[in-house]
Amino acid sequence: MLEHSLVFAILPPRAMKSDIAIVGTGSLGSALALSLRRAGYPIVTLISRGSASSLRRAGRLARRVGARVSSIRAPILSARIFWLCVPDQDISSCAEMLAAAGNWKGKVALHASGALASSELRALKTRRAAVASAHPLMTFVADAKPLPTGVPFALEGDVAAVRAARQIVRDLGGHPFLIGKAEKPAYHAWGAFTSPLLVATLATAEQVALRAGIGRKLARRRMRPIVRQTIHNYFEKGPAEAFSGPLIRGDAATVEKHLKSLQQVPHARRVYRALAEAALNNLPAKNRKDLRKVLEKYS
Ligand SMILES: NC(=O)c1ccc[n+]([C@@H]2O[C@H](COP(=O)([O-])OP(=O)(O)OC[C@H]3O[C@@H](n4cnc5c(N)ncnc54)[C@H](OP(=O)(O)O)[C@@H]3O)[C@@H](O)[C@H]2O)c1
């Protein structure tokens, strides 16, 4: 019995997880609120923009996570940790509104931007909060599902805030890692290639399918096996081993046929050329000289 109470004196029980407030209940804020709740964090407040529609949306999420809703114009500041999940351009103004609303000593403020540094939260730091940026390298869309496990989170900022964020990320089943302030824009550009620009490439492919007389929906269905296999090969074997097609074979005549057929879809042709150039720079290809000539001809 004595041993049992000693353990409780040394280890903080689950109930001691810090109270959290989420500011902004859009794609990321909703997923984070659900995941944090599931991980045992009390979500005490969801702070919304304050318009009727915004309050309604926040209210629906609040019922799922057992939180109260307040407006950014009169925010409830009882939580110890605040995670700002508002669009990048609104982070500093939200920080200013929150800073003006009360005492921040001993609190931690995080924002979720991949491109911006923790200095966006300077208004809160001035009021003595510890601040950091904590960005999940994951895509969130408007379906309010909890995060999967294994998500990497890039952290940067004050020691106390990074320490708090690291613990939260681990509790969410994620992988925290440090990033430099100056590296954040390049880090986020990398992230753009991994999801939104990948989707943009596939959306461009759909438009090319239309030129071949295949409607978008059918194209998506027919693309599924090859796209899945390609992604699988890339992660299992690496880029060079996953690369196939006319460029690796050095087949300049086929590449020229592609470029000719894309005359009616000029933006798809520009995307094709840019990606083919990237392939010639980074991936194995035969007959590079002729391939480059063809790409040049259709520039
Ligand atoms: N989505 C992703 O895949 C993803 C991934 C990693 C990081 N992030 C980062 O997460 C942040 C949010 O992105 P998101 O995609 O979740 O955006 P989003 O879906 O547009 O959601 C933004 C939310 O912020 C609210 N908001 C805007 N201004 C506000 C204010 N002044 N006070 C309170 N709430 C305000 C919006 O309210 P309304 O509902 O009233 O418009 C909305 O609920 C960004 O920094 C982004 O870089 C996003």
The ligand as an ORCA input file, in Angstrom:
! r2SCAN-3c Opt
* xyz 0 1
  N      -5.388     21.913    -42.799
  C      -4.166     21.333    -42.756
  O      -3.936     20.316    -43.450
  C      -3.095     21.887    -41.847
  C      -1.973     21.058    -41.588
  C      -0.982     21.539    -40.741
  C      -1.083     22.821    -40.212
  N      -2.168     23.615    -40.520
  C      -2.206     24.964    -39.941
  O      -3.354     25.094    -39.126
  C      -3.827     26.439    -39.145
  C      -5.314     26.429    -39.511
  O      -5.461     25.838    -40.782
  P      -6.832     25.105    -41.188
  O      -6.541     24.396    -42.479
  O      -7.406     24.359    -40.046
  O      -7.742     26.381    -41.530
  P      -9.344     26.467    -41.583
  O      -9.944     25.136    -41.840
  O      -9.641     27.595    -42.512
  O      -9.747     26.879    -40.106
  C      -9.365     28.078    -39.549
  C     -10.264     28.364    -38.377
  O      -9.819     29.552    -37.745
  C     -10.930     30.341    -37.437
  N     -10.551     31.755    -37.323
  C     -10.157     32.609    -38.286
  N      -9.891     33.810    -37.756
  C     -10.150     33.714    -36.430
  C     -10.098     34.610    -35.345
  N      -9.719     35.873    -35.530
  N     -10.421     34.148    -34.117
  C     -10.808     32.868    -33.922
  N     -10.898     31.966    -34.912
  C     -10.569     32.388    -36.150
  C     -11.898     30.105    -38.583
  O     -13.158     30.510    -38.163
  P     -14.460     30.496    -39.111
  O     -14.941     29.077    -38.954
  O     -15.358     31.508    -38.550
  O     -13.973     30.842    -40.495
  C     -11.738     28.604    -38.768
  O     -12.562     27.883    -37.891
  C      -2.936     27.183    -40.140
  O      -1.900     27.844    -39.438
  C      -2.354     26.072    -40.993
  O      -1.088     26.414    -41.540
  C      -3.170     23.166    -41.314
*
